Structure formats: structure tokens, C-alpha cells
Amino acid sequence: LVVYFSWSGNTESVANEIQAQTGADMFEIVPAEPYTDDYDTLLDIAQDEQANDARPAIAGTVDHFEQYDVVYLGYPNWWYGVPMALLSFLEENDLSDKQVYLFCSHGTGGLASSVEQIDEALPDSTALSENIFDVYEEDAASSQQDILAWLEELGY
């Protein structure tokens, strides 16, 4: 299963390529109350959510989540962390018996503290934080070969 959150489309392009290479099912984490398209307003909202440790409601659920043993979990680095909607998803779904592979799109902040936040949210899962696919946001749409190489490293 490929699970991802994407606001600008960069993480979505990586998720689509993983799906194309693996044939996995997909689930997009979408806030129940959609975020604005205005970047400056979004910046304020995202920083407020982080400051308040918010867990925004998510629209939809993964049908038969228990059937998946491998989860590719994607997100953008949002102001040196993860989007809070990602943490909502992690708290609503039991990933303790799943193999979790992380992928992240980012600007100049790289992974920042995102991996630590995910590890904290998934204390009983097998998140392989030593082999994360991360890509600079402007390269996300053209990273097919890098994604294929990453999937091969994972043994897919």
C-alpha cells in the first residue's frame, strides 16, 4: 500500500511512480477540511497545527488495512517536520505488524526532524528509517530512475 500526503503535488508524483513500479494500492491522506491553495496562508495554518500538536481529521479510510504487510509512507517536509495530517493517519491506523518504508519530498530542509516524529508515532512498527527515499521538491517529478533504484535496494 502506498500512503501519502501531498499539498503541492511533489510527494504525489513520487507516490504515483512507486505505485507504477510496484502495482500497490494507493491511499491519499486528505484533510477533512481541505487546506488553502494560498502558500502564505498555508504556512500560517501548518505552523499553527505544529505549535498546537494538532491532529486534523482525515477524509476517508483505508479499506481492509489489515491485509497490507508493506506500507510505503510518503510526505513532504513541512517546516522541518511532518504534516500533522500524517500523524492523524498514523494514530488512526495500526502499523505495528507492517514493514514501513518512508519517502519524503523536501526543499532545502532535507528530512529535518520528520523521521524522528514518525519513529515516535510508530514505536511498535518496523519503519526502516535507515533507507528513506528523499528527493528535492523540484526533482520529484523526474525521479523515476532513483525511485526504481530505491525499490530495488528494498528488495522489490
Secondary structure, DSSP 4 states (H G I P E B T S, - for coil): -EEE--SSSHHHHHHHHHHHHH---EEE-EESSPPPS-HHHHHHHHHHHHHTT----EE---TTGGG-SEEEEEEE-BTTB--HHHHHHHHHS--TTSEEEEEEEESTTTTTTHHHHHHHH-TTSEE-TTS-EEEEGGGGGG-HHHHHHHHHHTT-
